């Protein structure tokens, strides 16, 4: 039941222990230094990765140019999209003496950007400790749960950090490498500015430094001459432009203004690609492209702790009301992938539909059976309900929402879109604060634990659908404690079999990205996720 035209090999989520290495170069090519890279990105609400609203991709993307992490994902044309092998960033090496203990040796001589108030001092283990403690304790940090397993972080000496976990967490290294999580920050900036929201507080140890920020217009980054990997980055300047008008940014791309595709993550929406690719062949004949399945997955969430969604038959009916094939045809130009609870893009962890068992039938389009299930649940005439929604500036998402509304109405559910501004949506509906239903994309995580644990684990911090399933909770904890990859995969597959029958969320298909980049950009490889800076660090311009 894979519905993408291209079968891609995507092995993701592997946890490695070892040493740091410098990024490899494209075979037979000599890097060139200099030039300006031009990107279309988004205006961040602020620059505090840990603060309220820090979950926004609009913050994560620019900070991947300026900040470093203990570990990172390898990048470059040799890395298959959808795979995330780990390597050291600030960590020179690391070991795991026990299931709950990790020790990181930091690179020596790493210096903060030569900007006040840090002024180029050396990074130490105390900086790592401060960052992690702030990440875990700062009020409003929606990503703090990602490191909830950490009991203690302490410096053993100036360049050695020890993490002690409360319990085994097999995804710990993957989380440290995630650009959404622990970018290392200096204490001095927090002390001077009170938080990290101001552009003046953007001081890291990364390959570029923030030179200027122009609200709602763009920002400029300049090469960090003291970056700890000699010779990198190759590109001297990065210009980012904000353009919320789709027609405008497509026109700008046609004229060569941008070096990467204008949509996340450096792509062109397939609907636009179909219309402009012939023109691009004449205007920009050196463009490079690569297609791979997106890990951005939208779903319907609902208040499963109340009527009518507390009845599994209602949720199953809603899922069977969705014609996923028609949805792919309508919004993805016929090219997409079916999603069980873990997106198909994470192919090592997303269960194949032929292994899904009895729950597979709830992903099939069957409005007659959907109406029967509603009647059996006591709703023969359906029921009304609102769907909290924001556009994310995406016409594709708007089109998908319209298909969803029509599909639900076809079985008697009078669903009405309650459209909110992006900030209002994220602060409420994204966190499960709605009365009936919500529809929208989920954060494009790079491993399955975040797709499952954050969306299904019960507790004080309610998941979006307010589900509370002890069977799921037990399996979620067990997979986190299982270091054997094959055994962990089987638990994750079993979780998906169970969830397919319960339908706490109604998953919709993902598209297949069309990554596009300027042919003069060498040693670049597209991938999933927010790490624009990591993917561009070892690239160079040959023009």
KESE-221514 format. One record per residue (C-alpha): residue number from 0; residue in three letters; x, y, z. Coordinates in steps of 0.2 Angstrom, whole numbers. Layout:
N
NUM  ALA  X  Y  Z;
...
This chain:
543
0  UNK  0  0  0;
1  UNK  15  12  -3;
2  UNK  8  25  -15;
3  UNK  24  34  -20;
4  UNK  31  32  -37;
5  UNK  49  30  -31;
6  UNK  54  17  -18;
7  UNK  68  25  -8;
8  UNK  80  16  4;
9  UNK  79  26  21;
10  UNK  88  18  36;
11  UNK  85  30  50;
12  UNK  87  32  69;
13  UNK  103  22  71;
14  UNK  112  26  88;
15  UNK  130  26  86;
16  UNK  144  28  99;
17  UNK  161  33  93;
18  UNK  172  48  88;
19  UNK  169  64  78;
20  UNK  175  66  60;
21  UNK  176  80  48;
22  UNK  163  80  34;
23  UNK  168  71  19;
24  UNK  169  79  2;
25  UNK  161  75  -14;
26  UNK  172  63  -24;
27  UNK  185  71  -35;
28  UNK  180  89  -31;
29  UNK  191  103  -24;
30  UNK  181  115  -13;
31  UNK  181  133  -17;
32  UNK  180  147  -4;
33  UNK  169  162  -5;
34  UNK  152  167  -12;
35  UNK  135  171  -5;
36  UNK  121  158  -3;
37  UNK  104  165  -5;
38  UNK  89  156  3;
39  UNK  70  159  6;
40  UNK  66  155  24;
41  UNK  54  162  37;
42  UNK  54  176  50;
43  UNK  56  169  67;
44  UNK  45  175  81;
45  UNK  61  176  92;
46  UNK  77  167  94;
47  UNK  75  158  110;
48  UNK  76  139  106;
49  UNK  71  135  124;
50  UNK  58  148  127;
51  UNK  39  148  125;
52  UNK  36  146  106;
53  UNK  53  138  104;
54  UNK  45  123  95;
55  UNK  44  133  79;
56  UNK  54  128  64;
57  UNK  56  147  60;
58  UNK  68  147  75;
59  UNK  76  131  73;
60  UNK  82  134  55;
61  UNK  92  150  57;
62  UNK  100  143  73;
63  UNK  107  128  64;
64  UNK  119  141  55;
65  UNK  125  148  72;
66  UNK  124  135  85;
67  UNK  132  118  88;
68  UNK  126  103  97;
69  UNK  136  89  106;
70  UNK  132  77  91;
71  UNK  125  80  74;
72  UNK  119  71  58;
73  UNK  131  68  44;
74  UNK  127  77  29;
75  UNK  132  78  10;
76  UNK  128  69  -6;
77  UNK  134  53  1;
78  UNK  120  52  14;
79  UNK  103  44  8;
80  UNK  88  56  12;
81  UNK  79  48  27;
82  UNK  94  42  35;
83  UNK  103  50  50;
84  UNK  120  43  54;
85  UNK  128  52  69;
86  UNK  144  60  71;
87  UNK  152  72  84;
88  UNK  149  90  83;
89  UNK  156  98  99;
90  UNK  159  81  106;
91  UNK  176  73  100;
92  UNK  172  56  107;
93  UNK  159  48  118;
94  UNK  156  32  128;
95  UNK  142  23  137;
96  UNK  149  14  152;
97  UNK  132  8  158;
98  UNK  114  9  151;
99  UNK  111  25  160;
100  UNK  128  34  159;
101  UNK  135  43  145;
102  UNK  152  52  145;
103  UNK  157  65  131;
104  UNK  174  72  128;
105  UNK  173  89  121;
106  UNK  184  96  107;
107  UNK  197  108  114;
108  UNK  199  125  108;
109  UNK  181  128  102;
110  UNK  177  146  104;
111  UNK  161  156  105;
112  UNK  158  169  91;
113  UNK  169  184  94;
114  UNK  154  195  99;
115  UNK  149  202  115;
116  UNK  145  197  129;
117  UNK  155  181  126;
118  UNK  169  188  115;
119  UNK  176  172  109;
120  UNK  180  163  125;
121  UNK  183  145  125;
122  UNK  168  133  126;
123  UNK  169  122  142;
124  UNK  159  108  150;
125  UNK  150  120  161;
126  UNK  142  128  145;
127  UNK  135  111  141;
128  UNK  128  108  159;
129  UNK  121  126  159;
130  UNK  112  123  142;
131  UNK  105  106  147;
132  UNK  98  113  164;
133  UNK  90  128  156;
134  UNK  83  117  142;
135  UNK  75  106  156;
136  UNK  69  119  168;
137  UNK  64  134  158;
138  UNK  46  137  159;
139  UNK  37  135  142;
140  UNK  50  124  134;
141  UNK  38  113  124;
142  UNK  53  102  119;
143  UNK  59  99  137;
144  UNK  51  81  137;
145  UNK  64  76  124;
146  UNK  77  75  138;
147  UNK  65  70  152;
148  UNK  76  55  155;
149  UNK  91  65  161;
150  UNK  93  64  180;
151  UNK  109  74  181;
152  UNK  122  82  170;
153  UNK  139  87  177;
154  UNK  156  92  172;
155  UNK  170  79  176;
156  UNK  183  92  170;
157  UNK  184  107  159;
158  UNK  182  96  143;
159  UNK  172  81  149;
160  UNK  153  80  153;
161  UNK  144  66  161;
162  UNK  125  62  159;
163  UNK  116  51  171;
164  UNK  99  46  165;
165  UNK  84  41  176;
166  UNK  81  25  166;
167  UNK  88  18  150;
168  UNK  83  28  134;
169  UNK  89  20  118;
170  UNK  86  36  108;
171  UNK  97  47  119;
172  UNK  111  50  107;
173  UNK  98  53  93;
174  UNK  90  67  103;
175  UNK  106  76  107;
176  UNK  109  76  88;
177  UNK  92  83  84;
178  UNK  92  101  78;
179  UNK  76  104  88;
180  UNK  84  101  105;
181  UNK  100  105  113;
182  UNK  110  118  104;
183  UNK  123  124  116;
184  UNK  121  142  122;
185  UNK  132  153  133;
186  UNK  126  159  150;
187  UNK  132  176  148;
188  UNK  119  180  134;
189  UNK  105  175  146;
190  UNK  112  185  160;
191  UNK  114  200  149;
192  UNK  98  200  139;
193  UNK  86  190  152;
194  UNK  82  177  138;
195  UNK  88  173  121;
196  UNK  74  181  111;
197  UNK  84  196  104;
198  UNK  95  194  89;
199  UNK  109  201  99;
200  UNK  109  186  109;
201  UNK  112  174  94;
202  UNK  130  169  99;
203  UNK  135  151  96;
204  UNK  150  141  91;
205  UNK  143  137  74;
206  UNK  150  139  56;
207  UNK  141  156  53;
208  UNK  137  171  64;
209  UNK  122  182  63;
210  UNK  127  199  56;
211  UNK  110  207  54;
212  UNK  92  204  56;
213  UNK  78  213  48;
214  UNK  61  209  55;
215  UNK  49  202  41;
216  UNK  62  205  28;
217  UNK  77  193  31;
218  UNK  94  190  40;
219  UNK  112  189  35;
220  UNK  125  177  41;
221  UNK  144  179  39;
222  UNK  157  165  40;
223  UNK  164  162  57;
224  UNK  183  164  55;
225  UNK  186  154  71;
226  UNK  175  139  67;
227  UNK  183  124  75;
228  UNK  183  113  59;
229  UNK  198  121  49;
230  UNK  193  127  32;
231  UNK  174  127  35;
232  UNK  162  133  31;
233  UNK  167  137  13;
234  UNK  153  149  9;
235  UNK  157  167  16;
236  UNK  139  174  17;
237  UNK  121  167  19;
238  UNK  107  179  14;
239  UNK  90  173  20;
240  UNK  74  182  13;
241  UNK  56  181  20;
242  UNK  43  180  7;
243  UNK  26  175  12;
244  UNK  18  177  -5;
245  UNK  19  160  -15;
246  UNK  18  168  -32;
247  UNK  32  180  -28;
248  UNK  44  167  -21;
249  UNK  41  156  -36;
250  UNK  44  170  -48;
251  UNK  60  174  -38;
252  UNK  66  156  -39;
253  UNK  63  156  -58;
254  UNK  74  172  -60;
255  UNK  88  163  -50;
256  UNK  87  173  -34;
257  UNK  87  157  -23;
258  UNK  99  143  -22;
259  UNK  88  131  -14;
260  UNK  69  127  -17;
261  UNK  58  140  -8;
262  UNK  48  127  3;
263  UNK  53  117  17;
264  UNK  66  108  17;
265  UNK  73  116  1;
266  UNK  60  110  -10;
267  UNK  47  115  -23;
268  UNK  29  110  -20;
269  UNK  25  97  -32;
270  UNK  9  106  -38;
271  UNK  21  121  -43;
272  UNK  35  110  -49;
273  UNK  23  102  -62;
274  UNK  19  120  -69;
275  UNK  37  127  -69;
276  UNK  49  113  -72;
277  UNK  48  116  -91;
278  UNK  52  134  -89;
279  UNK  66  130  -77;
280  UNK  74  119  -90;
281  UNK  77  134  -100;
282  UNK  80  148  -87;
283  UNK  90  137  -75;
284  UNK  97  122  -84;
285  UNK  110  118  -71;
286  UNK  97  114  -57;
287  UNK  99  98  -48;
288  UNK  84  88  -41;
289  UNK  81  73  -30;
290  UNK  64  66  -24;
291  UNK  61  57  -7;
292  UNK  46  54  4;
293  UNK  42  68  16;
294  UNK  41  65  35;
295  UNK  28  79  37;
296  UNK  12  70  42;
297  UNK  -4  78  45;
298  UNK  -18  70  56;
299  UNK  -35  73  63;
300  UNK  -33  74  82;
301  UNK  -49  73  93;
302  UNK  -55  74  111;
303  UNK  -54  55  114;
304  UNK  -58  58  133;
305  UNK  -76  64  129;
306  UNK  -91  59  118;
307  UNK  -92  56  104;
308  UNK  -73  52  101;
309  UNK  -71  41  116;
310  UNK  -80  27  106;
311  UNK  -67  18  95;
312  UNK  -80  15  82;
313  UNK  -82  34  79;
314  UNK  -63  35  77;
315  UNK  -63  20  65;
316  UNK  -77  27  55;
317  UNK  -68  44  53;
318  UNK  -53  35  47;
319  UNK  -63  25  34;
320  UNK  -72  41  28;
321  UNK  -55  47  21;
322  UNK  -51  43  3;
323  UNK  -32  43  5;
324  UNK  -29  39  -13;
325  UNK  -41  54  -18;
326  UNK  -32  65  -6;
327  UNK  -15  61  -14;
328  UNK  -22  64  -31;
329  UNK  -30  81  -25;
330  UNK  -15  89  -16;
331  UNK  1  79  -21;
332  UNK  -2  78  -40;
333  UNK  -4  59  -37;
334  UNK  12  56  -29;
335  UNK  12  52  -10;
336  UNK  14  39  3;
337  UNK  2  31  15;
338  UNK  6  33  33;
339  UNK  3  22  48;
340  UNK  7  30  65;
341  UNK  25  32  61;
342  UNK  28  41  44;
343  UNK  32  31  29;
344  UNK  48  42  27;
345  UNK  56  33  42;
346  UNK  56  17  32;
347  UNK  65  7  45;
348  UNK  53  11  59;
349  UNK  36  13  49;
350  UNK  27  -3  48;
351  UNK  23  -10  31;
352  UNK  4  -11  28;
353  UNK  5  -30  24;
354  UNK  11  -32  42;
355  UNK  -2  -21  50;
356  UNK  -14  -34  54;
357  UNK  -33  -31  57;
358  UNK  -30  -12  59;
359  UNK  -25  -11  41;
360  UNK  -44  -10  36;
361  UNK  -46  6  44;
362  UNK  -35  15  32;
363  UNK  -46  9  17;
364  UNK  -59  20  10;
365  UNK  -76  13  14;
366  UNK  -90  26  18;
367  UNK  -103  13  19;
368  UNK  -94  4  33;
369  UNK  -90  21  41;
370  UNK  -109  25  42;
371  UNK  -112  8  49;
372  UNK  -99  10  63;
373  UNK  -107  28  67;
374  UNK  -124  20  69;
375  UNK  -118  6  80;
376  UNK  -109  19  91;
377  UNK  -126  28  93;
378  UNK  -124  41  80;
379  UNK  -135  36  65;
380  UNK  -137  54  59;
381  UNK  -119  59  63;
382  UNK  -115  74  74;
383  UNK  -108  92  72;
384  UNK  -90  96  77;
385  UNK  -77  110  74;
386  UNK  -59  107  67;
387  UNK  -46  119  74;
388  UNK  -34  123  59;
389  UNK  -21  135  53;
390  UNK  -15  136  35;
391  UNK  4  137  39;
392  UNK  5  147  23;
393  UNK  2  131  13;
394  UNK  -11  130  -1;
395  UNK  -8  111  0;
396  UNK  -13  111  18;
397  UNK  -29  121  14;
398  UNK  -34  110  0;
399  UNK  -31  94  11;
400  UNK  -42  102  25;
401  UNK  -56  105  12;
402  UNK  -55  87  7;
403  UNK  -56  81  25;
404  UNK  -71  92  29;
405  UNK  -80  85  14;
406  UNK  -76  67  18;
407  UNK  -82  68  35;
408  UNK  -98  77  30;
409  UNK  -101  62  17;
410  UNK  -104  51  32;
411  UNK  -114  63  42;
412  UNK  -101  72  53;
413  UNK  -104  91  50;
414  UNK  -86  96  52;
415  UNK  -83  115  51;
416  UNK  -65  123  50;
417  UNK  -61  135  64;
418  UNK  -46  144  56;
419  UNK  -34  152  68;
420  UNK  -18  163  66;
421  UNK  -2  152  67;
422  UNK  3  158  84;
423  UNK  -14  156  92;
424  UNK  -15  138  84;
425  UNK  2  133  90;
426  UNK  -2  139  108;
427  UNK  -18  130  109;
428  UNK  -24  117  97;
429  UNK  -6  110  94;
430  UNK  -6  106  112;
431  UNK  -23  98  113;
432  UNK  -32  113  119;
433  UNK  -48  112  108;
434  UNK  -66  107  111;
435  UNK  -69  94  96;
436  UNK  -56  91  83;
437  UNK  -40  98  76;
438  UNK  -31  95  59;
439  UNK  -13  99  54;
440  UNK  5  94  51;
441  UNK  15  86  65;
442  UNK  33  91  69;
443  UNK  44  82  56;
444  UNK  54  72  69;
445  UNK  69  61  63;
446  UNK  66  46  74;
447  UNK  50  36  79;
448  UNK  50  39  97;
449  UNK  45  57  96;
450  UNK  31  53  84;
451  UNK  24  40  96;
452  UNK  29  45  114;
453  UNK  24  63  112;
454  UNK  7  59  104;
455  UNK  2  44  114;
456  UNK  10  43  131;
457  UNK  -3  48  144;
458  UNK  1  59  159;
459  UNK  0  77  166;
460  UNK  5  85  150;
461  UNK  -9  79  139;
462  UNK  -6  73  121;
463  UNK  -16  81  107;
464  UNK  -30  68  107;
465  UNK  -30  66  126;
466  UNK  -28  47  124;
467  UNK  -24  37  139;
468  UNK  -20  19  134;
469  UNK  -10  8  147;
470  UNK  -6  -5  133;
471  UNK  2  9  123;
472  UNK  10  17  138;
473  UNK  19  0  143;
474  UNK  25  -3  125;
475  UNK  32  15  123;
476  UNK  42  13  139;
477  UNK  48  -4  134;
478  UNK  55  2  117;
479  UNK  64  16  125;
480  UNK  73  3  136;
481  UNK  78  -9  122;
482  UNK  95  -6  114;
483  UNK  94  -20  102;
484  UNK  88  -12  86;
485  UNK  79  -27  79;
486  UNK  70  -30  95;
487  UNK  66  -12  97;
488  UNK  59  -11  79;
489  UNK  47  -26  83;
490  UNK  40  -17  98;
491  UNK  37  -1  88;
492  UNK  29  -12  75;
493  UNK  18  -19  88;
494  UNK  13  -2  94;
495  UNK  8  3  77;
496  UNK  -3  -13  75;
497  UNK  -12  -8  91;
498  UNK  -14  10  86;
499  UNK  -21  6  69;
500  UNK  -35  -2  78;
501  UNK  -38  12  90;
502  UNK  -36  27  78;
503  UNK  -33  39  92;
504  UNK  -27  50  77;
505  UNK  -32  49  59;
506  UNK  -17  49  49;
507  UNK  -17  56  31;
508  UNK  -4  53  18;
509  UNK  13  62  15;
510  UNK  19  69  -1;
511  UNK  35  66  -10;
512  UNK  47  80  -9;
513  UNK  55  88  -24;
514  UNK  72  95  -18;
515  UNK  79  107  -29;
516  UNK  96  116  -28;
517  UNK  107  127  -39;
518  UNK  120  116  -49;
519  UNK  134  128  -44;
520  UNK  131  122  -26;
521  UNK  143  108  -24;
522  UNK  144  94  -10;
523  UNK  126  97  -5;
524  UNK  114  83  -1;
525  UNK  96  87  4;
526  UNK  88  78  18;
527  UNK  73  78  30;
528  UNK  73  90  45;
529  UNK  77  108  50;
530  UNK  96  107  49;
531  UNK  99  118  34;
532  UNK  115  124  42;
533  UNK  122  107  44;
534  UNK  118  102  26;
535  UNK  126  118  19;
536  UNK  142  118  31;
537  UNK  153  108  19;
538  UNK  145  114  3;
539  UNK  153  127  -8;
540  UNK  148  138  -23;
541  UNK  157  136  -40;
542  UNK  151  151  -50;
